[in-house]
């Protein structure tokens, strides 16, 4: 965040700064080691307006990290070693810094002032860059808006310039995570799906993962996604952002009511409800209404707009998971792209959303017709429609397979109606496999199988 006076003049005004406060911080750090510990919790060398102060701060931190006492003498020697003593004003300036501070009591307050001035300068720099790009008109406006909002969001979260981290630090954090996982062995580490067998395979949906849920039309993708959303939001209080590109908000609300109450979805839509149905709805609607589920039904929304809206929603209400229904109805921001390029752009954008918001993103996707031309109708990764980038970008790819859709029967000739299988075709950090569920056609919901029951491949 350091900015020279020359750069400041280029902006037409002197940027926000507090030179005397910077001097007070450095003087306090020379006076007492406790002040160094407090200062580094808020500041790094880029926070100082004057390059002189940045160099002095960096030299102090170097001494501190080596376990060397920080005072005028040791600091002088360190700056000499770096060849910077004359650049910072020599011994005279260091003596001035050390002599003008008599207490470290205000170090937290002073460090905060320096940080806020630096943040203001960074905000000016960001805004100036946006203005320049807007005048240049080289970018799509939606791209420009999304980039601007993302930069401002990053500033507000104080995440600028995290950059590389040494393996030692990452390994320490990893070991702490392993200890937590070991202590909670058997518990769901991600977003609880509400299905024990699926949780066993995946330990829930993990933060930062892009999960593709694919099936042919009318198999029940939306129904499964809403069942997952209801389970996580109602039972665990996980905030859900649902982008519904195919159905209206009211249609989605009706489906969620059917999932919650098991009232026949057709009766809900037509109003042909019995007294007991009304009683069921009345008793359960408040519980569902209180769930942290947020629906956006903007048709043809772009991935950039969806990211921006999800970012705002997370900031205002908290989001634990994002659902896209469905991916092929999203639009790319560059209209000249081929559809395959557009889908690739969308899948990369959704993966970026998952990483940025640190939540799982569940994107529904249509399968190609190829699955219907084979003897074995179970979906495969090669059936993902329009782009191989979906398989590449996704951390998890799941398919829904319902044998009854193809009038298949068991080897004994028995009906397979109501049987469904969630096939995990890819899991970047776990095993592939399958989970058997029951499909309730009346309420358009999925339910867990009885314990110990499993549909064997030869049965379908």
Secondary structure, DSSP 8 states (H G I E B T S, - for coil): ----HHHHHHTTS-----HHHHHHHHHHHHH-HHHHHHHHTT--GGG-SSHHHHHHHHHHHHHHHTT---SHHHHHHHHHHHT-TTTTTHHHHHHHHHHS----TTHHHHHHHHHHHHHHHHHHHHHHHHHHHHHHT-S-HHHHHHHHHHHHHHHHTT-TT-----HHHHHHHHHHHHHHHHHTTTS--SB--S-HHHHHHHSSB-TT-EEEEEE-TTSSHHHHHHHHHHIIIIIH---EEEEESSS-HHHHHHHHHHHHH---HHHHHHT---HHHHHHHHHHHHHHHTS-EEEE--TT-BHHHHHHHHHHHHHHH--SEEEEE-GGGSB-S-TTS-HHHHHHHHHHHHHHHHHHHTSEEEEEEEB-GGGGGSSS-S--GGGBSS-THHHHH-SEEEEEE-GGGGT-B-TTS-B-TTEEEEEEEEETTS--EEEEEEEETTTTEEEE--TT----GGG-
